[in-house]
Structure formats: C-alpha cells, structure tokens
Amino acid sequence: MSLKTLFKKEPAPAGYEPATYPAPAVDNPETNTAEADEKKEEHADSSTVCPKCKQTFEKSVLRESFNVCPACGYHFVISAERRVRYLVDQGSFKPLKCKVAFANPLENPEYESKITSLQEKTGLEEAVYTGVGKIEGHEAVIGVMSSKFLMGSMGIAVGEKVTNAFEYAEKKKLPVILFTASGGARMQEGILSLMQMAKTSAAVERFSKNGGLYISVLTHPTTGGVTASFATLGDITLAEPEALIGFAGPRVIEQTIGQKLPEGFQRSEFLMEHGFVDQIVPRDKMRETLGHILRLHSKRGK
C-alpha cells in the first residue's frame, strides 16, 4: 500500500461523533497537578509571544488552536497531559502501572532532589507518560515524552516504562503510539542510560515480530539516544511541523565536519523530503490522522 493511499481520508464509522477534546478521566492524580499548574500560569500571565513570528496572543486563543500559533503555525511545547487530552476519546484514557524505583548509579548528590522537584512541578513520575486510551473509538497503548522533565532524557525509568508499554501492547494485541521529545540519554545515570537504547529497541523488535503496529510521532526536539533507538523504529513515522530531529545537534555536526549544513537540516520537512519521515501532521490534524491509521489497521486485523 502506498503512503498516498494510506493517508487518503476515509469516512468515519456509522454513529461516530468527533470528540471536543475535554480532559480525559484518569485514575492518576499526577495529571491533575499538571493541569492545575498550567491554569495558575495562565491566570498569572494571560498572554504569550510567539517565538517565531513575535506576535502576542491570549493564552485562551492558543488553547483553542491546540497551542499552535494562529499566525505562523509555530507549535508550542505542551505538557504530556495536555497532549493526551487533545488526542483521546473522552474518559477513555487509563495510565499504565509501571512503578520504577529511583536509581542513582553515579551517586550524584543533587540528582534525587532534582527528580523530586520535577515530579512535583510537572505532576509526572518520569519523562514519559504511558497509558491505554481510545482514538476515534480504536484502543491503543499511548506513550508521551515530556521535554519539561529533564529535557525528556532517557534513563532507567524511561527505558523500563517504554519497554513495559510494548510488552503490555503485545500481550493485549494493541497498537502502540509513542510521541517522542527528548534531549537523549540521561547523563546522570551514565552507561546504564545508554543501555536503555538496546533495551527499548529489543522490545520494539519483539513487538514487531508478533505483528504489532507501532506508530512513532516525532515532536520538537527528538535527539540523541532516543532518536537512535525506539523513536525511529516505527512502522509508520509521523512528525509535527518544524520539529528538530537528529542525533547530534546541527552546531555540533558543523563543528565536527567543518562544513555548513543545508538550510533546514534536521527539521521534519527536510527529513520527510529525504525519506526519513512518512508524513508531517499538524497538531490539529493528529487525532484524525491517527484515528484513520488505527481504523485501517483494525480492518486488516479482521
């Protein structure tokens, strides 16, 4: 099947009504904390400036446009909770239980307090949030990385949560959708963080061999060890507009090779042009696109 055929729009099933993106009902208090913090921030400062076009907008306007600039289409960074809320059917999302004990293998004196502080600030247990939810009526395991939690860096806990998501999906015969946003491996955990690249890649391989569908959605930024492992192993790879995607950063590459890189190098548009990304999907079309792919996959399963 060609990509053109794959992304061709198809009528929704009879009786289906589009969701209005209210907050999903979850049995985990951590997302309530994140949402409360966002409301406090919006109350304290009701407007924001787009870093791309420099226009000022009310935050209420941005909320209505999926936190995308109405003028230039710049995609603001959003919390993991908000991304889930934009994506799933109302009341359908339930977090996966995967408690990972804190580890400080290098005995960094400030590491534990930093993690505790971020947990309180973001309402997340770690840099990836996983659960099971429905998109346009189709159930899937969904994982969302948060760049607000140590730049979405991957350590032992993130590796375990991602692996657990694939193992749960394999057991329940569900597709996996992962939204990536990361600065790479977590330096505070040394070589053990790098080992998560092999661990998560092996989990994807087992899942794939058993016929599972894995959709990877690359958001800004997706770099380092996450790019070099599970982020780029999807059966279908989507990306948000103008997302930075790569291993090393552009400046590091330029300094290493002593050459000027092409315009837009490592941005999602450049990568799609060169076959690395299958489709660029704006945030307001993401739910519809994923619902369509899941609908095709469910028909194949029948």
C-alpha positions in Angstrom: 0.0 0.0 0.0 1.4 3.4 -1.0 1.6 6.3 1.5 -0.8 8.3 -0.7 -3.4 5.5 -0.3 -2.7 5.2 3.4 -3.3 8.8 4.2 -6.3 9.1 2.0 -9.3 10.2 4.1 -12.0 7.7 4.8 -15.5 8.2 6.2 -15.8 7.7 9.9 -17.8 4.6 11.1 -21.6 5.0 11.4 -22.6 6.6 14.7 -19.2 8.2 15.4 -19.2 11.8 16.6 -15.9 13.7 16.8 -14.8 14.5 20.3 -14.5 18.0 21.6 -11.2 17.3 23.4 -12.3 17.6 27.1 -10.0 16.4 29.8 -9.8 12.6 29.9 -10.9 10.8 33.1 -7.8 9.3 34.6 -7.3 7.4 37.8 -3.9 9.1 38.4 -3.7 12.3 40.4 -0.4 13.3 38.7 -2.2 14.8 35.7 -4.5 16.8 37.9 -1.4 18.5 39.4 0.0 19.4 35.9 -3.3 20.8 34.8 -3.7 22.9 37.9 -0.2 24.3 37.4 -1.0 25.3 33.8 -4.1 27.1 34.9 -2.2 29.0 37.6 0.4 30.1 35.0 -2.3 31.2 32.6 -4.0 33.2 35.3 -0.7 34.9 36.3 0.1 35.9 32.7 -2.8 35.8 30.2 -0.8 36.4 27.1 2.2 34.9 25.4 4.6 35.9 22.5 5.2 33.5 19.6 8.9 32.9 19.4 8.8 32.6 15.6 6.6 35.5 14.4 6.8 37.6 17.6 3.1 38.3 17.7 1.3 38.3 21.0 -1.8 36.2 21.7 -4.1 35.5 24.6 -3.4 32.0 26.1 -7.1 31.2 25.7 -6.7 31.7 22.0 -3.7 29.4 21.9 -5.6 26.7 23.9 -8.4 26.8 21.3 -5.8 26.3 18.5 -4.1 23.3 20.1 -1.3 25.5 21.3 -0.3 26.4 17.8 0.3 30.0 16.7 -2.7 31.2 14.7 -0.5 33.5 12.6 2.5 31.3 11.6 1.7 27.8 12.7 4.5 27.5 15.3 3.9 24.5 17.6 4.4 25.4 21.2 5.7 22.8 23.6 2.9 21.3 25.5 2.7 19.1 28.6 2.2 15.3 28.3 -1.2 15.6 30.0 -2.4 18.2 27.5 -1.2 16.2 24.5 -3.2 13.2 25.8 -6.2 15.4 26.3 -6.1 16.7 22.7 -5.8 13.1 21.5 -8.0 10.6 23.2 -11.8 10.0 23.4 -13.4 11.5 26.5 -12.9 9.3 29.6 -11.1 6.5 27.7 -7.5 7.0 29.0 -6.1 5.0 31.8 -2.4 5.2 32.9 -0.3 2.0 32.8 1.0 1.0 36.1 4.8 0.7 36.0 6.5 1.9 39.2 10.2 2.1 38.8 12.4 2.5 41.9 14.7 5.6 41.8 18.3 4.8 40.9 21.3 7.0 41.3 24.2 4.7 40.0 26.8 7.6 39.8 25.7 8.8 43.3 25.1 12.3 42.0 24.5 14.4 45.2 21.8 16.6 43.5 20.1 14.0 41.3 17.4 12.7 43.7 16.3 16.2 44.8 16.2 17.3 41.1 13.9 14.4 40.2 11.7 15.0 43.3 11.4 18.7 42.3 10.4 17.9 38.7 7.8 15.3 39.9 6.2 18.0 42.0 6.4 20.6 39.3 5.2 18.5 36.3 2.9 16.1 38.0 4.7 13.3 36.2 6.6 10.3 37.7 9.2 10.4 34.9 9.9 11.8 31.5 7.5 9.5 29.7 3.8 9.1 30.5 2.1 5.8 29.3 -1.4 4.6 29.2 -4.2 2.9 27.3 -6.8 5.1 25.5 -9.1 5.2 22.5 -8.7 7.4 19.5 -11.9 7.7 17.5 -13.1 4.5 19.1 -9.9 2.5 18.5 -7.9 1.4 21.5 -4.1 1.7 21.6 -1.2 2.0 24.1 -0.1 5.6 24.1 3.2 7.0 25.4 4.1 10.7 25.5 7.5 12.0 26.4 7.8 15.3 28.2 10.7 17.7 27.4 9.7 19.6 30.6 11.1 16.6 32.6 14.9 16.8 32.4 14.5 17.6 28.6 12.8 14.2 28.2 16.1 12.4 28.8 16.1 8.6 28.8 17.3 6.9 31.9 16.5 3.6 33.6 12.9 4.6 34.4 12.1 5.8 30.9 13.6 2.7 29.4 11.5 0.5 31.7 8.3 2.4 31.0 8.7 2.3 27.3 9.6 -1.4 27.4 6.6 -2.1 29.6 4.3 -0.3 27.1 5.4 -2.5 24.3 5.1 -5.7 26.4 1.6 -4.7 27.6 0.6 -3.9 24.0 1.9 -7.3 22.8 0.0 -9.1 25.5 -3.3 -7.3 24.8 -2.8 -7.2 21.0 -2.9 -3.4 20.8 -1.1 -1.0 18.6 1.5 1.4 20.1 1.7 5.2 19.6 4.7 7.0 21.0 5.2 10.8 21.0 8.9 11.5 21.4 10.5 14.6 22.8 14.0 14.2 24.2 17.5 15.5 24.5 18.9 12.0 24.5 20.3 9.7 27.2 20.4 10.9 30.8 24.0 11.7 31.7 23.3 11.4 35.5 22.9 7.6 35.0 26.0 7.1 32.9 26.3 3.9 30.9 23.1 2.5 32.3 21.2 5.2 30.4 22.9 4.2 27.2 21.8 0.6 27.8 18.2 1.7 27.5 18.7 2.1 23.8 19.3 -1.6 23.4 16.5 -2.5 25.8 13.8 -0.4 24.1 15.0 -1.4 20.6 14.7 -5.1 21.6 11.2 -4.5 22.9 10.2 -2.9 19.6 11.7 -5.8 17.7 9.8 -8.5 19.7 6.6 -6.5 19.3 7.1 -6.1 15.6 7.9 -9.8 15.1 4.5 -10.6 16.6 2.7 -8.4 14.2 2.2 -5.3 16.3 1.7 -1.9 14.8 4.0 0.8 16.1 3.4 4.5 15.1 6.2 6.9 16.1 5.3 10.6 16.3 8.4 12.8 16.4 7.9 16.2 18.1 10.3 19.0 18.9 13.0 18.2 19.8 13.8 14.5 19.3 17.5 13.9 19.6 20.3 11.7 20.9 19.8 8.2 22.1 16.0 8.3 21.8 16.4 9.1 18.1 19.0 6.3 17.8 16.6 3.8 19.3 12.8 3.4 19.6 11.9 6.8 18.1 13.0 5.8 14.6 11.8 2.2 14.6 8.2 2.8 13.9 6.2 1.0 11.2 4.9 4.5 10.4 6.8 7.6 11.3 4.9 10.9 11.7 6.3 14.3 12.8 5.0 17.7 13.8 6.0 20.6 11.6 9.5 22.1 12.0 10.5 19.6 14.7 14.2 19.2 15.3 15.0 15.6 14.7 18.5 14.1 14.8 21.3 12.5 16.8 23.8 15.3 17.5 22.8 18.9 17.2 23.4 20.9 14.0 26.1 23.1 15.6 28.0 20.0 16.9 27.9 18.5 13.4 29.1 21.7 11.7 32.0 22.0 14.2 32.9 18.3 13.7 32.9 18.2 9.9 33.9 21.8 9.3 31.1 22.4 6.8 27.9 24.5 6.6 24.8 22.3 6.8 21.9 22.7 4.3 19.0 25.0 5.2 16.5 23.3 7.4 18.8 20.4 8.2 17.3 18.0 10.8 13.9 19.7 10.6 11.0 17.4 9.9 10.3 18.9 6.5 13.9 18.2 5.4 13.7 14.6 6.8 10.4 13.9 5.0 11.9 15.1 1.7 14.7 12.6 2.2 12.5 9.7 3.2 13.1 9.6 7.0 9.6 10.7 7.9 6.4 9.4 6.3 4.1 12.3 6.9 4.2 15.7 8.6 1.0 16.2 10.6 -0.1 19.5 12.3 -1.3 19.1 15.8 -4.9 19.9 15.0 -4.9 17.0 12.4 -3.1 14.5 14.6 -6.1 12.8 16.2 -7.9 12.5 12.8 -4.7 11.0 11.2 -4.0 8.5 13.9 -7.7 7.5 14.0 -7.6 6.8 10.3 -4.5 4.7 10.6 -5.9 2.7 13.5 -9.1 2.2 11.6 -7.2 0.7 8.6 -5.2 -1.5 11.0 -8.3 -2.8 12.7 -9.8 -3.7 9.3 -6.6 -5.6 8.4 -6.8 -7.5 11.7 -10.3 -8.6 10.8 
